[in-house]
Amino acid sequence: MTSAAAAADRPGADHRLAIALLLVTPVLFAANMLTARWAAGSIPAVAMAFWRWTLTFLLLLPFTARALWRGRDELRRDWPTVLLLGALGMGLCGAPVYLGAQTTTATNIGLLYATSPVFIVILGWLGWSERVVPLQIAGIALCLAGGLVVLARGEFETLLGLRFVVGDLWIAVAVVAWALYSVLLRHRPSRLGVLARLAAIVAGGVVANLPFYVLEIATGHPTPLTPRVFAVVIFLAIVPGVGAYLAYGKLVALVGPARTGLLLYLIPLYNVGLAWVLLGEAPHPYHAVGMAMTLTGVWLGTRTPPQGDAR
């Protein structure tokens, strides 16, 4: 193939790759929720988070070591932010998910995580005065209502009595932490490249998880050294760790962040379907109601405000 022909074919190849990534990447993200439920109780929660992100960092290191060394002055100045992002994105979004999976379903985890975009909008408005228009407010209210339907399992009495499954509350903690992580990531930029900064944040997450991992062992919950544990940790590091983040970054480069936002709608759909097929979690009517409300609310709540609307 000549260079001209190759150049002409590239847009078509990029388009096909983008479609493939759009279909596959939600599976990579959903894999963390499905594995959390599948392995629930067999591996201590903090150990699962600690070793997942430790292995992820080691997998990233060969590709980022040079950039991290070149940016060592930047890292020295920015270490509080790196540690905070790691504590949020790999700490509070790590062990709480695995704790929650011990008493709630992968289906619920996916649907509750689907509310995270509206929390991003709320935190951006509260902390950084980002503009919010009435349509977004309506979307936020609808999304949060959908989340409550899932939390209450469609029973109004549950809301009145505040009788929630403890696992769902752990997931709610992780959802808010992910939203804050996402907002801080946008408002505290770095001169490091995307992959190098990810490696630095993952390292921060390992450091943040370490004292809780030691505490977990000290309180009588050692990590069992079994083939199942090794398989789970390796899978979590490769698939929803390195694989999901790299695929997401490539998709942003190919089609931009706005179109990549379609993933927000596909992840819970994939998660519900795969949880049904792989874990036998048959969805209930309240899941359908909650999903419809949540995804409609996310679509409305994450609309970009018009440029002329200064609020």
C-alpha positions in Angstrom: 0.0 0.0 0.0 1.4 3.4 -0.9 1.8 6.2 1.7 -1.1 8.1 0.1 -3.4 5.1 0.2 -2.4 4.4 3.8 -3.3 8.0 4.7 -6.6 7.8 2.9 -7.4 4.6 4.7 -6.5 5.9 8.2 -9.7 7.8 8.9 -11.7 4.6 8.2 -9.4 2.5 10.3 -9.6 5.1 13.2 -13.4 5.0 12.9 -13.6 1.2 13.1 -11.2 1.2 16.1 -13.3 3.9 17.8 -16.4 1.8 17.4 -14.7 -1.3 18.6 -13.4 0.6 21.7 -16.8 2.1 22.4 -18.2 -1.4 22.5 -15.4 -3.1 24.4 -14.3 -0.4 27.0 -17.6 -0.6 29.0 -16.9 -4.3 29.5 -13.5 -3.5 30.9 -14.9 -1.0 33.4 -17.8 -3.3 34.3 -15.3 -6.1 35.0 -14.3 -4.5 38.3 -17.9 -4.6 39.6 -18.5 -8.1 38.4 -15.3 -9.4 39.9 -15.9 -7.6 43.2 -19.2 -9.5 43.5 -17.8 -12.8 42.3 -14.9 -12.7 44.7 -16.8 -11.1 47.6 -15.7 -12.4 51.0 -13.0 -14.7 49.7 -10.3 -11.9 49.6 -10.1 -9.1 52.2 -11.3 -5.9 50.7 -8.3 -3.6 51.4 -5.9 -6.4 50.3 -7.8 -6.7 47.0 -7.5 -2.9 46.4 -3.9 -2.7 47.6 -2.5 -5.5 45.5 -4.6 -4.6 42.4 -3.2 -1.1 42.3 0.3 -2.2 43.3 0.4 -4.6 40.3 -1.2 -1.9 38.1 1.7 0.5 39.0 4.3 -2.2 38.2 2.6 -2.8 34.8 2.6 0.9 34.0 6.2 1.5 35.2 8.1 0.3 32.2 6.1 2.7 30.0 6.3 5.7 32.3 9.5 5.4 34.3 11.4 7.8 32.0 8.6 10.4 32.0 8.3 10.1 35.8 12.0 10.7 36.2 11.9 13.7 33.9 9.0 15.1 35.8 10.4 14.4 39.3 10.5 18.1 40.1 6.9 18.4 39.2 6.0 15.4 41.3 8.0 16.8 44.3 5.9 20.0 44.1 2.6 18.2 43.4 2.8 15.3 45.8 0.0 16.4 48.1 -2.4 16.5 45.1 -1.1 13.1 43.8 -1.6 11.5 47.2 -5.1 13.0 47.6 -6.1 11.8 44.1 -4.7 8.4 44.8 -6.6 8.2 48.1 -9.8 9.1 46.4 -9.5 7.2 43.1 -7.7 4.1 44.3 -8.5 4.2 48.0 -12.1 5.3 48.6 -13.0 3.9 45.1 -11.2 0.7 45.8 -11.8 -1.1 49.2 -15.4 0.3 49.7 -16.5 -1.2 46.4 -15.1 -4.6 47.5 -16.7 -4.2 50.9 -20.0 -3.2 49.4 -20.0 -6.2 47.0 -20.1 -8.5 50.1 -23.8 -7.5 50.7 -25.1 -5.9 47.5 -25.2 -7.1 43.9 -23.1 -6.2 40.9 -26.3 -4.9 39.3 -26.8 -2.4 42.1 -23.1 -1.4 42.1 -23.3 -0.6 38.3 -26.5 1.4 38.6 -25.4 3.4 41.6 -22.1 4.2 39.9 -24.1 5.5 37.0 -25.1 8.5 39.2 -21.5 9.7 39.5 -21.6 12.2 36.5 -24.3 14.2 38.3 -22.2 14.3 41.5 -19.4 15.6 39.3 -21.7 18.5 38.2 -22.8 19.1 41.8 -19.3 19.2 43.2 -18.0 21.4 40.3 -20.8 23.9 41.1 -20.2 23.8 44.9 -16.5 23.9 44.9 -15.5 25.7 41.7 -18.7 27.7 40.8 -19.1 25.9 37.5 -22.3 26.9 35.7 -25.4 24.9 36.2 -28.6 25.6 34.2 -32.2 24.6 35.0 -32.2 21.6 32.7 -29.1 20.2 34.5 -30.9 20.7 37.8 -33.8 18.7 36.6 -31.5 16.0 35.4 -29.6 15.9 38.7 -32.9 15.5 40.6 -34.1 12.7 38.2 -30.8 10.9 38.5 -30.7 11.0 42.2 -34.3 9.8 42.4 -33.3 6.9 40.2 -30.5 6.1 42.5 -32.9 6.1 45.5 -35.2 3.7 43.7 -32.3 1.3 43.4 -31.2 1.8 47.0 -34.7 1.2 48.3 -35.2 -1.7 45.9 -38.4 -0.1 44.7 -40.0 -0.1 48.2 -41.2 3.3 49.5 -41.2 2.0 53.0 -37.4 1.4 52.8 -36.9 5.2 52.2 -39.2 6.2 55.1 -37.4 3.8 57.4 -33.9 4.4 56.0 -33.4 0.6 55.9 -30.7 0.4 53.3 -28.3 -2.6 52.7 -24.9 -1.6 54.1 -23.2 -2.6 50.9 -25.2 0.0 49.0 -24.0 2.7 51.4 -20.4 1.6 50.8 -21.0 2.0 47.1 -22.5 5.5 47.7 -19.2 6.5 49.5 -17.2 5.2 46.5 -19.5 7.1 44.0 -19.0 10.4 45.8 -15.2 9.8 46.1 -15.0 9.1 42.3 -16.9 12.3 41.6 -14.5 14.3 43.7 -11.5 12.6 42.1 -12.9 13.5 38.7 -13.4 17.1 39.6 -10.0 17.5 41.2 -8.4 15.8 38.2 -9.8 18.5 36.0 -9.1 21.5 38.2 -5.6 20.5 39.3 -3.8 19.9 36.0 -0.3 18.7 35.7 2.5 19.1 33.2 3.0 15.3 33.2 1.7 13.3 30.4 -1.6 11.5 30.9 -0.1 8.0 31.3 2.7 9.2 33.6 0.3 11.1 35.8 -1.9 8.1 36.0 1.1 6.0 37.2 1.9 8.7 39.8 -1.7 8.7 41.1 -1.8 4.9 41.2 1.4 5.1 43.3 -0.3 7.6 45.5 -3.2 5.2 45.9 -0.9 2.4 46.9 0.7 4.6 49.6 -2.8 5.7 50.8 -4.0 2.0 51.0 -0.9 0.7 52.8 -1.7 1.7 56.4 -5.3 0.3 56.0 -3.8 -2.9 54.5 -1.5 -3.3 57.5 -4.4 -2.6 59.9 -6.5 -5.2 58.1 -3.8 -7.8 58.6 -3.3 -6.7 62.2 -7.0 -7.2 63.0 -6.9 -10.8 61.9 -7.7 -10.6 58.1 -4.5 -11.8 56.3 -4.4 -12.2 52.6 -4.8 -15.9 51.6 -2.0 -16.9 49.2 -4.1 -19.1 46.9 -4.3 -19.4 43.1 -7.7 -17.8 43.2 -6.4 -14.7 44.9 -3.5 -14.3 42.5 -5.9 -14.8 39.5 -8.3 -12.1 40.8 -5.5 -9.6 41.5 -3.9 -10.1 38.1 -7.2 -9.8 36.3 -8.2 -6.6 38.2 -4.8 -5.0 37.4 -4.8 -5.9 33.7 -8.5 -5.6 32.7 -10.3 -2.9 34.7 -6.9 -1.4 35.6 -4.5 -0.8 32.8 -6.8 -2.1 30.0 -9.8 0.1 30.9 -7.7 3.3 31.4 -5.7 2.9 28.2 -8.8 2.1 26.2 -10.6 5.1 27.6 -7.6 7.4 26.9 -7.3 6.1 23.3 -11.0 6.7 22.7 -10.8 10.2 24.0 -7.9 10.8 21.5 -9.9 9.3 18.7 -13.3 10.9 19.1 -13.0 13.5 21.9 -14.3 13.6 25.5 -17.9 14.4 24.5 -18.5 11.3 22.4 -16.5 9.2 24.9 -19.2 10.3 27.4 -21.4 7.6 25.7 -19.6 5.2 27.9 -21.5 6.6 30.9 -24.7 5.2 29.4 -23.3 1.9 28.2 -21.4 0.7 31.4 -24.6 0.2 33.6 -26.3 -1.5 30.7 -23.4 -3.9 30.1 -23.1 -4.4 33.9 -26.7 -5.5 34.3 -26.6 -7.8 31.4 -23.3 -9.4 32.3 -24.3 -9.8 36.0 -27.4 -11.6 34.8 -25.5 -14.0 32.5 -22.4 -14.5 34.6 -23.6 -14.2 38.2 -27.3 -15.2 37.8 -28.5 -11.8 39.1 -31.8 -11.5 37.4 -32.9 -7.8 37.1 -36.1 -6.7 38.8 -38.6 -4.1 37.7 -37.1 -1.5 40.1 -33.8 -1.9 38.3 -35.4 -1.0 35.0 -37.2 2.0 36.6 -34.0 3.2 38.3 -31.9 2.7 35.2 -34.3 4.7 33.0 -34.5 7.5 35.6 -30.7 7.5 36.2 -29.6 7.5 32.6 -32.1 10.1 31.5 -31.0 12.2 34.5 -27.3 11.8 33.5 -28.1 12.8 29.9 -29.9 16.0 31.1 -27.6 16.7 34.0 -24.3 16.6 32.1 -25.5 18.8 29.2 -23.0 21.6 28.6 -24.5 25.0 29.6 -24.9 27.5 26.7 -21.9 29.8 26.4 -24.1 32.9 26.9 -25.7 31.6 30.1 -23.5 32.9 32.9 -24.7 31.4 36.2 
